[in-house]
């Protein structure tokens, strides 16, 4: 089980080399999950998707979009499809929207099982997806809209994350990013509540190999 957790995109040559080394150990097939963007318009989602794909042309990967909406309430079919990928790439943005998609498709259960069984996969995530590895909300509502519910189901905001890491990730720390100021407020809240965290600037990554 390998993790490549980026604050935002890849950014520099050093991190690109690290990612190439991890990717070289896989079969190159990538499941691209962009449901954290589901609160945007289709035009805005396409703009971000195109930027992401351009970022990763250098890795010579076979990238296929996996829309979790198509698997809402159908965990068995989602599990079956995920078996064909060695790389799961989840893009960032709204953590609350992302967790709604995870729960409605049961993707959260599948990922937990992969982690418990030490599945031979590379988990390649940035921003929002790195955040959901922590057990609880930990103040993310300061930056992301916790009331955003782009799907038809109505329920309370999901505030329980995956609980994979024993610390919280604070992305975009002291970076040229529109959320950097809000991240500083999140960190202050974490300090007040004695929540362990790691702050990442937008050129920094966490790699677990």
C-alpha positions as CSV (number, residue, x, y, z in Angstrom):
1,X,0.0,0.0,0.0
2,X,1.4,3.3,-1.1
3,X,0.3,6.9,-0.5
4,X,1.2,10.0,-2.4
5,X,-0.5,12.9,-0.6
6,X,0.1,16.3,-2.2
7,X,-1.1,19.6,-0.9
8,X,-1.9,20.7,-4.5
9,X,-1.0,19.1,-7.8
10,X,2.6,18.0,-8.4
11,X,4.4,21.3,-8.7
12,X,8.1,20.7,-8.9
13,X,10.7,18.4,-10.6
14,X,11.7,16.7,-7.3
15,X,8.2,15.6,-6.5
16,X,7.6,14.5,-10.1
17,X,10.6,12.2,-9.8
18,X,9.2,10.7,-6.6
19,X,5.8,10.1,-8.2
20,X,7.4,8.6,-11.3
21,X,9.3,6.1,-9.0
22,X,6.0,5.1,-7.4
23,X,4.1,4.9,-10.6
24,X,6.8,2.7,-12.2
25,X,5.9,-0.1,-9.9
26,X,2.3,-0.2,-11.1
27,X,0.4,-1.3,-14.3
28,X,-0.2,2.4,-15.3
29,X,-4.0,2.2,-15.2
30,X,-5.5,5.0,-13.2
31,X,-9.0,5.5,-11.8
32,X,-9.6,9.2,-11.8
33,X,-12.2,10.3,-9.2
34,X,-13.3,14.0,-9.4
35,X,-16.5,13.9,-7.3
36,X,-15.1,16.6,-4.9
37,X,-15.9,18.9,-7.9
38,X,-19.5,18.0,-8.1
39,X,-20.7,21.3,-6.6
40,X,-19.2,23.2,-9.6
41,X,-20.8,23.7,-13.0
42,X,-19.9,21.2,-15.7
43,X,-17.8,23.9,-17.4
44,X,-15.7,24.5,-14.3
45,X,-15.2,20.8,-13.7
46,X,-14.0,20.3,-17.2
47,X,-11.5,23.2,-16.8
48,X,-10.0,21.6,-13.6
49,X,-10.0,18.1,-15.2
50,X,-8.1,19.3,-18.2
51,X,-5.6,21.0,-16.0
52,X,-5.1,17.9,-14.0
53,X,-4.7,15.7,-17.1
54,X,-2.1,18.2,-18.5
55,X,-0.2,18.0,-15.3
56,X,0.3,14.3,-15.6
57,X,1.0,13.8,-19.3
58,X,4.6,13.2,-18.3
59,X,3.8,10.0,-16.5
60,X,2.4,8.1,-19.5
61,X,-0.6,6.8,-17.7
62,X,-3.9,5.3,-18.9
63,X,-6.3,7.5,-17.1
64,X,-10.0,6.6,-16.9
65,X,-12.6,8.7,-15.2
66,X,-14.6,6.9,-12.5
67,X,-17.7,8.8,-11.6
68,X,-18.9,7.6,-8.2
69,X,-22.4,8.8,-8.9
70,X,-22.8,5.9,-11.3
71,X,-22.3,3.5,-8.4
72,X,-24.5,5.1,-5.7
73,X,-26.0,2.2,-3.8
74,X,-24.0,-0.4,-5.8
75,X,-20.9,-1.3,-3.8
76,X,-20.4,-4.7,-5.6
77,X,-20.1,-3.1,-9.1
78,X,-17.8,-0.5,-7.8
79,X,-15.5,-3.1,-6.2
80,X,-15.5,-5.1,-9.4
81,X,-14.4,-2.1,-11.5
82,X,-11.7,-0.9,-9.0
83,X,-10.0,-4.3,-9.2
84,X,-8.7,-3.4,-12.7
85,X,-6.7,-0.4,-11.4
86,X,-3.5,-0.2,-9.5
87,X,-3.7,3.6,-9.1
88,X,-6.6,5.5,-7.5
89,X,-6.3,9.2,-8.1
90,X,-8.7,11.4,-6.2
91,X,-8.7,15.1,-7.0
92,X,-9.3,17.7,-4.3
93,X,-11.8,20.5,-3.6
94,X,-14.8,20.2,-1.3
95,X,-14.2,17.5,1.4
96,X,-17.8,17.4,2.4
97,X,-19.1,16.8,-1.1
98,X,-16.4,14.1,-1.5
99,X,-17.5,12.3,1.6
100,X,-21.1,12.3,0.4
101,X,-20.0,10.6,-2.8
102,X,-17.9,8.1,-0.8
103,X,-20.8,7.2,1.5
104,X,-23.5,7.0,-1.2
105,X,-21.3,4.7,-3.4
106,X,-19.8,2.8,-0.4
107,X,-16.3,3.8,-1.7
108,X,-15.3,4.6,1.9
109,X,-15.9,0.9,2.9
110,X,-13.9,-0.3,-0.1
111,X,-10.9,1.9,0.6
112,X,-10.9,0.9,4.3
113,X,-10.8,-2.7,3.3
114,X,-8.0,-2.1,0.8
115,X,-6.0,-0.4,3.6
116,X,-6.7,-3.1,6.2
117,X,-5.6,-5.8,3.7
118,X,-2.6,-3.8,2.6
119,X,-3.7,-4.0,-1.1
120,X,-1.0,-3.5,-3.7
121,X,-2.3,-0.1,-4.9
122,X,-1.0,3.4,-5.1
123,X,-3.4,6.0,-3.6
124,X,-2.6,9.3,-5.3
125,X,-4.5,12.1,-3.7
126,X,-4.3,15.9,-3.3
127,X,-5.9,18.5,-1.1
128,X,-9.4,17.3,-0.1
129,X,-8.7,13.6,-0.3
130,X,-5.7,13.9,2.0
131,X,-8.0,15.7,4.5
132,X,-10.5,12.9,4.7
133,X,-7.9,10.4,5.9
134,X,-8.2,12.0,9.4
135,X,-11.0,10.5,11.6
136,X,-13.1,13.7,12.1
137,X,-14.0,17.1,10.7
138,X,-11.2,19.0,12.5
139,X,-12.4,22.4,11.4
140,X,-12.5,21.9,7.6
141,X,-15.8,23.8,7.5
142,X,-13.8,27.0,7.8
143,X,-12.6,26.6,4.3
144,X,-15.2,24.3,2.6
145,X,-18.9,24.7,2.5
146,X,-20.3,21.9,4.8
147,X,-23.8,22.6,3.6
148,X,-23.1,21.9,0.0
149,X,-25.2,18.9,-1.1
150,X,-25.2,18.5,-4.9
151,X,-26.9,15.1,-4.8
152,X,-30.6,14.4,-4.4
153,X,-30.3,12.7,-1.1
154,X,-30.9,14.8,2.0
155,X,-29.2,14.0,5.2
156,X,-27.0,15.5,7.9
157,X,-23.5,16.6,6.9
158,X,-21.1,13.7,7.2
159,X,-18.5,14.6,9.8
160,X,-16.8,11.2,10.2
161,X,-13.8,10.7,8.0
162,X,-11.9,7.5,7.2
163,X,-9.6,7.4,10.2
164,X,-6.6,6.2,8.3
165,X,-4.0,8.6,9.6
166,X,-3.4,9.6,13.2
167,X,-2.9,13.3,12.3
168,X,-4.8,15.8,10.3
169,X,-3.5,17.3,7.0
170,X,-3.7,21.0,6.5
171,X,-3.0,21.7,2.8
172,X,-2.2,25.0,1.1
173,X,-0.3,26.3,4.2
174,X,1.4,29.6,3.6
175,X,1.0,29.2,-0.2
176,X,-0.2,31.3,-3.1
177,X,-3.6,29.7,-2.8
178,X,-7.0,31.3,-2.2
179,X,-7.6,29.0,0.8
180,X,-4.3,29.7,2.6
181,X,-5.8,32.3,4.9
182,X,-8.6,29.9,5.9
183,X,-6.1,27.1,6.5
184,X,-4.3,29.3,9.1
185,X,-7.7,29.6,10.9
186,X,-8.1,25.8,10.7
187,X,-4.7,25.3,12.2
188,X,-5.5,27.6,15.1
189,X,-8.6,25.6,15.8
190,X,-6.5,22.3,15.7
191,X,-4.1,23.8,18.2
192,X,-6.9,24.9,20.5
193,X,-8.4,21.3,20.5
194,X,-5.0,19.6,20.7
195,X,-5.5,17.9,17.3
196,X,-2.2,16.6,15.8
197,X,-1.7,17.9,12.3
198,X,0.8,18.3,9.5
199,X,0.8,21.5,7.5
200,X,1.7,21.2,3.8
201,X,2.7,24.0,1.5
202,X,1.7,23.6,-2.1
203,X,5.0,22.2,-3.2
204,X,5.2,19.6,-0.4
205,X,4.0,16.0,-0.3
206,X,3.6,13.2,2.1
207,X,4.8,9.8,0.7
208,X,4.0,6.5,2.5
209,X,5.7,3.6,0.6
